[in-house]
């Protein structure tokens, strides 16, 4: 991919991002509403666009931004993919130990 193609995709992604972000902000659902998952899907699309921008940004890949992008995507995806503990995966991104309930 040449520099111009990369820039064209980035420019287009910012336009799409603005539309998606506005849709998220205007969506009336809160966490207890039946339409909450639809709002979460929009937010997932927003985070996917951030990942695209991080991946295509000129220069070295900023691994801190990549980690944050992946964390957001995995955290949002955890509600949609039930057969995998994505929270445990996000903990590994930051080298965190999983929370364990203390046994008394």
C-alpha positions in Angstrom: 0.0 0.0 0.0 1.5 3.3 -0.9 1.4 6.5 1.2 -1.5 8.0 -0.8 -3.7 4.9 -0.4 -3.0 4.8 3.3 -3.9 8.5 3.7 -7.1 8.0 1.6 -8.2 5.2 3.9 -7.4 7.2 7.0 -9.3 10.2 5.8 -12.3 8.1 4.9 -12.1 6.3 8.3 -12.3 9.7 10.1 -15.4 10.6 8.2 -17.0 7.2 9.0 -15.8 7.5 12.6 -17.6 10.8 13.0 -20.9 9.3 11.8 -20.6 6.3 14.0 -19.6 8.4 17.0 -22.6 10.7 16.5 -24.8 7.6 16.3 -23.4 6.3 19.6 -23.9 9.7 21.3 -27.5 10.1 20.0 -28.5 6.5 20.9 -30.9 6.8 23.8 -30.3 3.3 25.3 -28.8 2.9 28.8 -27.4 -0.4 30.2 -30.8 -1.6 31.4 -32.6 -1.0 28.1 -33.5 -3.7 25.6 -31.7 -1.7 22.9 -28.5 -1.6 24.9 -26.8 -4.2 22.7 -27.5 -2.2 19.6 -25.7 0.8 21.2 -22.8 -1.5 22.2 -22.5 -2.7 18.6 -22.2 0.9 17.4 -19.5 1.5 20.1 -17.7 -1.7 18.9 -17.7 -0.3 15.4 -16.3 3.0 16.7 -13.5 1.1 18.5 -12.8 -1.0 15.3 -12.3 2.3 13.4 -9.8 3.4 16.1 -8.0 0.1 15.6 -7.9 0.7 11.8 -6.5 4.2 12.4 -3.8 2.9 14.8 -2.8 0.2 12.4 -2.5 2.5 9.4 -1.0 5.6 11.0 2.3 6.5 9.4 5.4 5.7 11.4 6.0 3.0 14.0 3.0 1.1 15.4 2.2 2.6 18.8 1.8 -0.5 20.9 0.2 1.3 23.8 -2.6 2.5 21.5 -2.9 -0.9 19.9 -3.2 -2.5 23.4 -5.9 0.1 24.4 -7.8 -0.5 21.1 -7.7 -4.3 21.6 -8.8 -3.9 25.2 -11.8 -1.8 24.2 -12.8 -4.3 21.5 -12.4 -7.3 23.6 -14.3 -5.7 26.5 -17.2 -4.8 24.3 -17.1 -8.2 22.6 -17.3 -10.0 25.9 -21.1 -9.4 26.0 -21.5 -11.0 22.5 -19.2 -14.0 22.7 -20.2 -16.1 25.7 -18.0 -19.2 25.2 -14.7 -17.3 25.7 -13.6 -15.3 28.8 -12.5 -12.2 27.0 -12.0 -10.4 30.3 -9.1 -12.8 31.1 -7.6 -12.0 27.7 -7.8 -8.3 28.4 -6.1 -8.8 31.7 -3.2 -10.5 29.9 -2.9 -7.5 27.6 -1.9 -5.5 30.7 -0.1 -8.4 32.5 -2.7 -8.3 35.2 -3.7 -11.3 37.4 -7.3 -12.3 37.1 -9.5 -11.3 40.0 -10.2 -14.3 42.2 -13.0 -14.4 44.8 -11.5 -15.1 48.2 -12.8 -18.3 49.8 -13.8 -18.0 53.4 
